[in-house]
Amino acid sequence: FVNIAIKPLSIIKSPYALVFLAFLLGKAVSMVITSAVGLGVLCLALMGPALAALGMNKKAIGAVFVTSGAASLVLIGGSTAAAAKACSLSILDYVFVFKIPAALPTVLVMGLAHVFWQKYLDRREGWNPQEHMGEQLVFEGEDVKKPSTAAPKFYAILPFLPMIFVVVFSRYCIDSIKLDITTLMFFCVAIAMICEAVRWRGSIEKLGAGLKAFLMSMGKAMSGVVALVIAAGIFAEGFKALGMVDAIVNLSSSVGAGAIGMSILFVVITTLVTIITGSNGASFYPLIEMVPKIAKDMGVNPVMLVLPMHQASTIARPLSPVAGVVVAIAAMLKMSPLELVKRASVPSIAGLIAHHIFAFWLSL
């Protein structure tokens, strides 16, 4: 899928037009690679050399891909499921009615902000793309390599199957068949195994290696999510027991802040925690547990509080010098994480503001 997605790069010759296009391609890839580190590293390894050959500053290249996971468009994910539950909505309603409609214009705002900000910083540093045409981008680290292109091209559809089936087996299409997310995922794994069985002519070793990789990755991801959910639940219950939730609602009402004030407060808290910890999960899961009660007490649509906070946790991640994706890309490009944060700062801040406006408008 990634190898097919990057083909448009060969058409564009303007370095700063490529900044915008590369960011959009990174967002397309982010729909199937939910790990911010994996997404950033893969996009940089695949697209980085092509962008550098056209004269782009490696700092600008790093900034584009460190923000690829911002303003998430993911349909299936732990945080998306938690957000939908907090809003008392189905995952599809949350994603298609609120999440994606607010994220798409935000992505455009961030892409345009990248163009102007990277161009401005390049000028300040005296970087002229025409003078650097044909340069090679050499990565630090032995593990950085392009993925194999040996798989059949139709395999590009496989990562999208869970999202496709979620829509197909829903009230939007086939309402008579009920499949939960877990069942759908294993259904897609079975389809992939059938494709591999045909490709490798029934080789048990190949099938076993593929299934082992899937199960090990699933276990690794689950261990982190489970730990975060347990910690978030304990934090939220303690917060409620101390009466802090009621205190926040009363304070908001007394100063006349209302829903918009509460929404801004949650976004600010989420942003600060994300910057400090470098993790979107650590900032989102603890707060999401408290939102349903606060929204009910204030008599507002919970989406008004949940959606801005949900996406703020992804948009603010590139602002953290300790975030995994920032550290990984800075190491690959042999540059300071703080310099990378500087390059990503204006697009991320523009995204935070734009998304809050779009999300608030949608939730009215």
N, C-alpha and C positions, 0 to 999 in steps of 0.2 A: 504493500500500500504506500509506504513512504517513498519508495523508488519511483512509483508512478506519479505521486503527488509533486515531486520536485521537478518534473519535466518542464513546467512553465518557466522555470528560472532561466532557461537557455534563450528564451524569447526576449526578455527585458535586458536592456543594455545600460540604463541609467542606474547608478548605484543607490540613489535615494528612493527611486521608485521600487528598487529591489528590497529596500528596508521594509516598505509597506507590504509588498507581496510575500516576503519571507515570514513576516509576522502572521499574515493570514494563513499561510501554509502550516506554520507551527500550530495555529489554532485548530486547523483541520486534523492534524495528527493527534492533537490532545484529546480528541473525541474517543480515541481507542487506546491511548497510553495515558493512564490516569496518574502515574507516578511523575511528579514534577522533575525529579532528578533524571529518571530514565528518559523522559521526554526531551529535556534540555540537552542532555548529552547526545542522544541519537540525532536530534535535529542539527546540532552543531557539527557533529561528525560527518553528516551527510551533505548539508547545505553550506556549511562554513567555507570549505575550500572554493566552491563556485563563487560565493560572494566576495571572498578575498581576491580572487583573480580579476574581479571587475573593479577593484580599487577600494572596496569598503574597508574602513578601519576595524581592526579586530575587536576594539572596545564596543563599537556599534553592533557588530555581529553578536557578541556575547550578550549585550543588553536585549536584543531582539528575542533571543532564545531563552533567556532567563525569565522573560515575561510570557512565554508561550502558554504556561498553565494558568495565567490570570484570567479572570472572568470566565469561569469554567462553563463549557457546553456539554459536559458529561451527562448522559441520561441515566446510567446505572452507576451508583456509587454509594458508599456508606454515608457520607455527609448529605447527599441528596435525599436518601431515604429518611434520615433523621429530620431534615428540614421539612419534608413533605408531611411526616407524622406530626411534627409540631404545629403545622398549619392545618391539620385535619383534612388533608387533601390526598388524593391518589398521586403516585409518583408522576404519572403522565400529565395530570392536570397541573401539578406544580411546575413541571419542566416546560410543557408546551404553552401554558397560559401565562406563566410568570417568568421562569428562569431564563429561557432562551430569548423571548422577546425583549427582556431587559439587557441580556448579555450581548446580543448581536450589535446594537448601536454602540455599546460600550467598547466592543472590540474595534470598531471603526474609529472611534475617538482615540483609543490608545495607539492604533496604527498610525494615524495622522500625527499624533503627538510625538511618536518615535521619529518620523521623518524630519520634523522641524527641530526637535531637540538634538538629535544626532548630528544634523547638519550644522546647527549652531555651535555645538561643542567641537566638531571637526574644524570649523573656521577658527575658533579660539586657539586650538592647538596647532594651527597651520597645516592641517591635513588636506591635501588636494588629491581626490580620487584618481585624477588623470595621471598623476605622477607615480601611482602605485599599481597601475594596471598590470596584470600577469603575476602578481606576487603569490607565493605559496603560503598556506597556513599549516604550520606544523604543530601538532598537539603534544602536550606533555602526558606521559603515561602509556604503558604498554597495552592497557585494556581498551583503549580507544581505537575502534576499527569500524569500518563500514559493515553493515549486515550483509549476509549472503543474498544474492539475487537469483539463486538457483530454483526457488520455489515457483510453481506455475503462477501465471499472472492472475488467474481467477481466485487465488488464495487471498487476494486483497480484500475480498468481500467478507472473509471469515471473521475478522475482528468486529465487524458491524452487525453480525447475526443476532447477538443478544438484544441490541437496540431495535433491530427490525422486528424480532419476534415479540418484544414487549409491546410494540404498537399493534402488531397483527392480532395477538391474543388478548385483546382488550375490548372495551365497549365501543372503541372507535372503529373496529373491524369485525373480528369474530368474537362475539360476546358469549357464545355458548360453550367455549373451551376456556377453562380457568387454569392458568399455570402461574405459580409464583416465581419470583426472581431466581431462587435456588434451582428449581426444576428447569427453568429456561437455560441457565448457565450450563448445567450438565447435559442438556439436550444439544446445545451448541458444541460442547466438547465431543459428544458422540458423533456429530456430523463431521467435525474436524478429523476424528480418528478414522472414520470411513474414507474420507478423502486421502488420508495418509496411507491407509491400507491399500487403496487402489494405486497410489503413487509408488509405494515401495513393494507392491505385489505381496502383501500379507506378511511382511517382515515383523516378527514379534519384537525383535530388538529395537527397531526404529519406533514402533508404537509404544513400547514400554518406556523408552527414553523421553518421548514427547509427553506422555501422561505423567511421568515422574516430575518433569520440569513444571508442569501445570500445578500438580498437587503441592510441591515444595514452595512454589511462589504463593499459592493460596494460603498455606499455613503461615508463611512469613508475614503476609499482609494481615491475616486475621489476628495474629498475636499482638500486633501493634494496635489494631483497631479495638480489640477486646479490652486491652489495658486502658486505652483512652476512655472508652465508654464507662468502664467501672469507676475510674478516677473521676470522670465528669459527674456520674450519678452521686457519688459520695460528696463531692464539692457542692452540687446543687442542693442536696438534702440538708447539708449543714448550713448553707446560705439561707434556706427557707426557715430552718429551725431557729436561727438567730433573729428572724424577723426582718432580714435585710430586703427581701423582695417587697414586702408591704411598705417598708421605709422608702424604697426607691419610687414606688408608685405614688405615695403620698407627697414626696418631695417634688416629683414631676407635676402633680396636680396643683400643688400650692404655688409654684412659680409660673404656672400657666404654660409649661413646655409642651404638653400634649403628646400626641403620637409622633410628630416629627422630631420633637426634642428628645424623646425616648429612643427613637430610631438612630438619631445622630450619636447619642450617648453610647449605645451598643456598638455602633460602627467604630467609634473612637477607641473603646475598650478593646474590641476585637483586633483593630489595627495595631495598637500598642503591644498587646500580648503576642501577636504574630511576629512583630519586629523583634521583640525580646527573645522569644523562644525559637523563632525560625520555622515554626510548625503551624500549619493552618488548622490541623485537628486539635491541637492543644488550646487554641483560642476559641474554636467554634463549639466543640462538644460540651464543655462545662456551661456555657451561657445558654445553649439551645434548650437545656433542661428547664430553665426558668421562664422562657418566653411565653408558653401557653397560659400560665397563671397571670402573668403581667398583662398580656393582651386581653384576657377575659376581664380582669379587674378594671382595665382602662376602657373597655368596650370598643376596641379597635380590631381591624383585620390583622391576624397574626402575621400574614405575609409582609405587612408593612414593617415589621420588626425583624422577621426571619431572613428574608431575601437579601436586604442590604448587608446584614451581618454575615450571611453565608458566603457571599461573593467577596466581601471585604477580606475575609480570611485567605482567599487565593490571590487577590489583587495586591495585598500588602506584603506578601511573602518575598517578592524581589527587593523589598526595602530593608530586609534583614541581612546583615553581613554574616550571620551564623546559619542561615537557611541552607539546607543540603544542596539545592540547585545552584545557589550563588557560589558556595565553596567549590563545588565540582567544576563549574564552568570557568571560574577564576583560575583554578589550578590547571585546567586544560590549556587556557590561553596565557598562562604565566603572568597574570596581572593581579592587582590587589582587589580583594572582595569589596572594599569601600569604593574603589573606582568604578566597579561594576554596578554597585548600588547607586552611585551618582548618575551613571548613564541610564539606569532604569527608573530613576526617581520621578521625573516629570510625567512620563507616560503612565506610571502607576498612580500617582496623585490625581492626574486627569481622569483616569479610569475610576478611581474611588468616588470622585465628585459626580461624574457623569452617570455611573451606575446607580448611585443613590437617588438621583433625580428621576431616572427612568423607572426604577423599582417603585418609588413612592407614587409616581403617576399611574402605574399599572395597578397598584393595590387600592386605589381610591374607589 
